[in-house]
Structures are given as C-alpha cells and as structure tokens.
Amino acid sequence: MSTEDLHEILDREGQGPLAGIVVADFSRVLAGPYATMMLADLGATVIKVEGPGGDDTRLWKPPVRGDDSTYYLSINRNKYDIVLDFTDGDDLELARELARRADVIVENFKPGGLQKFGLDYDAVKDANPDVVYASVTGFGPSNPQPGYDLLIQGLSGFMSLTGDADGQPFRAGVAIFDVMTGLHTTIGILAALQHRTHTGEGQKVDTNLLSSALSGLVNQSSAYVASGTVPHRMGNEHPSLYPYQPMPTKDGDLIIACGNDRQFAMLANGVGRPEWLEDDRFAAAFPRNTHRKDLEPLLIEALSHKDAQEWYALLTAAGLPCAPINSVEQGVQLAESMGLDPVVPTGTGDRVVPTVRNPITLSRTQVAYDLAPPTLGQDSDRIRQWLSTPPEAPAGSSAQEA
C-alpha cells in the first residue's frame, strides 16, 4: 500500500526496514503501545488513535516530565496522534477508512469490543484483505475478562515464585508480562508481514498476556509441564544452580552467577579457597547444588573480608560473572560508562523528550528517534486531511475500477 500521499502531509518518512508500512494503533496502556513503538522505531508510520479522554497512561502520575506522565512517554515515541470518538458517526467513518488503508492494525480492546464499530478483523479484512491485524487480549479471543499485568503475575504462578521462601508472594517491579506480550506481538506482526511479502495474504495475529506469561516462565513452567514438579519461592536462590544469587560481603551484597564448573573454579580461586575444588560436594554442579547448605556458610565467611565493590572489581577481573545491586540511576550510568548510550533525545524544537534507547542495533538500517511522544490529538488535522482525500487509483487502472 503506497504511503506517498500520507508522507506528503506528515513530516516523517521512516528510513528503517519497515519504511512504507502504515500502522493503525488502536491500542492503549502498555502491551500494544510497546509493540507499535518497536515498529515505529524500525521505520513504520504509526498513527496512534485515542478517544477524547486519551490513553489511560497519560494520567498515570507521578512521576512526570512537565505535565506528561513518564509512563506514557516511555512507550509512545515516533508516533502520530489523532483523536477519534467512535460514538460519533463521522469519526467512526474516519477510523474505518484508516483501517482500510493500514498495512497493520494493533488493538487491545476486550474480545468482541470492536465488532459493534465494524473494526473487528472480519469486518476490516473484507475491505482490506491483505491487512495484518494484531489483537492483544488478557486471556485469548474467547475470554472476555480484562487482563492487567498484576493479575497475570498472580494467575500465571509467577508471584508464587517471587519473594522469600517463607514470606509473601511479590509482584515484579515492572509490568514484565505486558512488555513480553508486546514483544511477542511485534514478532507475530513481523512474521505475518514476511508471509504477506511472499504470498500477498494478510492474516490475524493473536497474543494474550497469560500465554505470554507461561511461555516467559520458561524453565519454571517447563518444570511442571515436563516433570510434574511444582516450583516454589526460593528467595533469590536458583533451583538448578549454586551459587547463583546475591551473597553478603563485608559491606553490601554481591550477585554471584556461577553457571558452570569453570566459573565456580574462578570463584573458589578468587576468594582464596582452592580446596573447594577438591571437595566432592562442591567441585561439580549437581552435587554442589545438592550440598548448597554446606557451601553457603563457607562462602559467606570467605566474602566477609572485603566489601561488595572490592569483590566486584577483583572477581570481574578474574572473569567471574558478578555484580553489585544497582539503583536504576546507577544502571543507566553504568550503560553510559560502557558506551551503550542508553538515553536518546526524541523530537525537535520546544518538545524534546529523553527516552531509553531501543535495544536493537542493525548494521544497515538504523533505528530512528525522530518524534517525541505526541500530545493528545496533535496530528488530528493532518491525518483527517489524509483520510478525507480519496486515495489515488493504481497506475493503469480506470477511475471506475479504483
């Protein structure tokens, strides 16, 4: 689908691998907007459609940057914004026209919620048969209950794994399954676009929070599915590796991650306890895991002679994976010190917003950071103009055919 007329009206024509792809973003909150931001970063032209009240996350404050919710800012860069009221007949027709012209549609309404507006997949594909239509739900397309990340953390079993062994279950400090579902949605869209390139066929992409959570639990969900073992909370310990957790030092905790016997040898030699490598309880991974309670007091005693930062410098130099526990501020500063440039400005003029760098680096097609997260309805007039102008007929076709 040509976007030349659209790019004559808008001021961004992406140069990334998805340049020329038009995405109608009917999603809000986190999973859907995260997916569409990924597509926008890669060059797609994303048109964010909001109701008159705006995306819920615009009101999720504090923290704020000026009057903007930083939550909203984190997942909406590189997008254009139009306000459409689906209960208004003229606005609804514009939404349908956008769906007719889009290459990709992303929505996260309750299952069936868009049917009454004629914006569900079956209705849209009749007018736009090659569309890639991504639908994000909480529990799949046949289950109408709303899904929030916190609910999924509880329902999936994740919270039963998080917290002290004898303490209360805890949620993660970020909406991990919303983010994971957003990534799964992006992968599904890219796969469907590749299929369309080869066949000309569009299709529907379904993702849901619960399925993404169970997939994302990887070894823990596999423990039950493959062996009938029900995992349980172990605090910061790992069920299959030891030591693989924060350990106390003279001052502060140090995360030690021994993923194999070679790394354990680095640890034993690094803390001056080479005799552990001659002990049948500790030298190999399986007995070491089985006898972790025997090793733990020995390891704590050995680490008690230096503080966390001293051990971090010493053991990292020896090749052992280890780390202090940073604040988010320290994490960003660490990435900066490593030359990863984690903070990128988006926008121009009087609206420049610092955002976190897209983690993807492509050697030929660069990720873009052109547009700051849009204010509510900032591009409504231009997008309405485009949608109200009949698309040009394909070359070689008659006006009647077009």
Secondary structure, DSSP 4 states (H G I P E B T S, - for coil): ---HHHHHHSS----STTTT-EEEEE--SSHHHHHHHHHHHTT-EEEEEE-TT--GGGG--SSEETTEEHHHHTT-TTEEEEE--TTSHHHHHHHHHHHHH-SEEEE-PSTTTTGGGT-SHHHHHHH-TT-EEEEEESS-TT--S---HHHHHHHTSGGGGSS-TTS-----SS-HHHHHHHHHHHHHHHHHHHHHHHH---EEEEEEHHHHHHHHTHHHHHHHHHH-------TT--SS-SSEEEEE-SSSEEEEE--SHHHHHHHHHHTT-GGGGG-TTTSSHHHHHHTHHHHHHHHHHHHTTS-HHHHHHHHHHTT--EEE---HHHHHHHHHHTT---EEEEEETTEEEEEEPPS---SSS------PPPPTTTTHHHHHHHHHSPPPPPTT--TTT-
